[in-house]
Amino acid sequence: MAIKRNIKADPNMSMSSMTDIVFLLLIFFLVTSTLVNPNALKLLLPKSTGQVGAKATASVSIKDWGDDLYTYHINGQKDPVEFEDIEYSLAEILQDQDDPTFSIFSDESVPIKEIVQVMNIAKRNHYKVILATSPE
């Protein structure tokens, strides 16, 4: 008694769900990769043992080019802004924040005078400031 089955397994597979998963993973990695390095400028930060758990909404980077030439960058942008425009730029970014906080990223070689000038902007506008350091 030879009983034959008329049902044959279909070897083809639908790839539409697989492409959806790959597409979602691609979007996920693109979004998270932009959050990994918020400060695109290469700065040699001073070392510190104390770390702050607060999260800053904006950042000001001070780059030392030597010969008393310093550039200021808002949120790690490559294009520098004039010192006079820092306060206006921070006000735009932090205007809707309940607890406006920004961080200062500064080269080790930047004089404290330059950092204090940016801290004075925070004091005038009642912002909280975080001075970024690298862990020891």
Secondary structure per residue as TSV (DSSP state, phi and psi in degrees):
chain	resnum	aa	ss	phi	psi
A	1	M	-	360.0	100.2
A	2	A	-	-97.0	106.5
A	3	I	-	-98.2	123.5
A	4	K	-	-105.7	140.0
A	5	R	-	-92.0	139.0
A	6	N	-	-92.0	-5.2
A	7	I	-	-93.5	122.2
A	8	K	-	-112.7	141.7
A	9	A	-	-70.7	133.9
A	10	D	-	-86.6	115.5
A	11	P	-	-75.5	-9.3
A	12	N	-	-79.5	145.1
A	13	M	-	-126.3	140.6
A	14	S	-	-78.9	125.6
A	15	M	-	-97.1	3.2
A	16	S	H	-65.0	-39.3
A	17	S	H	-69.4	-34.2
A	18	M	H	-66.9	-40.4
A	19	T	H	-67.7	-33.4
A	20	D	H	-63.7	-42.7
A	21	I	H	-65.1	-43.3
A	22	V	H	-64.1	-40.8
A	23	F	H	-62.9	-44.1
A	24	L	H	-65.5	-38.8
A	25	L	H	-64.6	-39.8
A	26	L	H	-61.7	-45.8
A	27	I	H	-62.8	-43.2
A	28	F	H	-59.2	-46.9
A	29	F	H	-70.7	-32.0
A	30	L	H	-67.0	-41.6
A	31	V	H	-69.3	-44.6
A	32	T	H	-71.1	-28.0
A	33	S	H	-69.8	-26.9
A	34	T	H	-74.5	-21.8
A	35	L	H	-88.0	-13.0
A	36	V	H	-68.4	-43.0
A	37	N	-	-123.7	86.3
A	38	P	S	-71.6	-20.6
A	39	N	-	-109.7	101.4
A	40	A	-	-79.2	-14.6
A	41	L	S	-77.5	144.2
A	42	K	-	-87.4	105.5
A	43	L	-	-121.7	143.4
A	44	L	-	-97.1	96.6
A	45	L	-	-77.4	149.5
A	46	P	-	-66.4	156.0
A	47	K	E	-92.6	147.4
A	48	S	E	-153.9	152.0
A	49	T	S	-93.2	-23.8
A	50	G	-	-88.3	132.2
A	51	Q	-	-123.0	144.0
A	52	V	-	-100.4	140.2
A	53	G	-	-91.2	-4.8
A	54	A	-	-70.5	152.6
A	55	K	-	-109.1	123.8
A	56	A	-	-88.3	144.1
A	57	T	S	-84.9	-34.0
A	58	A	E	-132.0	168.0
A	59	S	E	-142.0	148.0
A	60	V	E	-120.9	123.8
A	61	S	E	-108.0	136.3
A	62	I	E	-116.1	118.0
A	63	K	E	-107.4	131.9
A	64	D	E	-97.6	120.3
A	65	W	-	-103.2	3.2
A	66	G	S	87.3	165.9
A	67	D	T	53.5	41.0
A	68	D	T	56.6	35.2
A	69	L	-	-112.8	117.2
A	70	Y	E	-125.7	140.4
A	71	T	E	-118.1	149.0
A	72	Y	E	-115.0	134.2
A	73	H	E	-130.1	132.1
A	74	I	E	-96.4	129.5
A	75	N	T	53.5	35.6
A	76	G	T	72.6	14.4
A	77	Q	-	-68.3	147.2
A	78	K	S	-73.5	-28.5
A	79	D	S	-79.1	122.4
A	80	P	-	-74.2	156.0
A	81	V	B	-115.7	154.6
A	82	E	-	-69.7	152.8
A	83	F	H	-59.6	-36.9
A	84	E	H	-65.8	-23.1
A	85	D	H	-91.0	-6.8
A	86	I	H	-63.5	-45.5
A	87	E	H	-62.4	-43.1
A	88	Y	H	-65.1	-42.9
A	89	S	H	-64.0	-42.7
A	90	L	H	-66.0	-37.7
A	91	A	H	-62.8	-39.0
A	92	E	H	-64.1	-43.0
A	93	I	H	-72.5	-40.1
A	94	L	H	-97.9	6.1
A	95	Q	T	-64.0	-34.0
A	96	D	T	-97.4	9.2
A	97	Q	-	-86.6	139.8
A	98	D	S	-71.9	-39.1
A	99	D	S	-127.1	79.1
A	100	P	-	-64.2	121.5
A	101	T	E	-136.7	136.2
A	102	F	E	-134.3	158.1
A	103	S	E	-112.7	151.0
A	104	I	E	-111.1	121.0
A	105	F	E	-106.3	121.5
A	106	S	E	-136.6	141.5
A	107	D	-	-61.2	154.1
A	108	E	T	-60.7	-31.9
A	109	S	T	-84.7	-3.8
A	110	V	S	-73.0	129.3
A	111	P	-	-63.7	150.7
A	112	I	H	-61.6	-25.3
A	113	K	H	-58.7	-41.6
A	114	E	H	-67.4	-38.5
A	115	I	H	-69.1	-40.8
A	116	V	H	-64.6	-34.0
A	117	Q	H	-61.7	-39.5
A	118	V	H	-71.3	-35.7
A	119	M	H	-65.9	-31.8
A	120	N	H	-65.4	-33.1
A	121	I	H	-61.3	-42.7
A	122	A	H	-64.2	-40.9
A	123	K	H	-65.4	-42.8
A	124	R	H	-60.8	-35.7
A	125	N	H	-102.0	5.6
A	126	H	T	60.4	42.8
A	127	Y	-	-96.3	153.3
A	128	K	E	-90.5	148.0
A	129	V	E	-124.7	139.8
A	130	I	E	-120.8	125.4
A	131	L	E	-92.7	114.3
A	132	A	-	-74.2	136.3
A	133	T	-	-135.8	165.2
A	134	S	E	-101.0	145.6
A	135	P	E	-68.3	147.0
A	136	E	-	-77.7	360.0
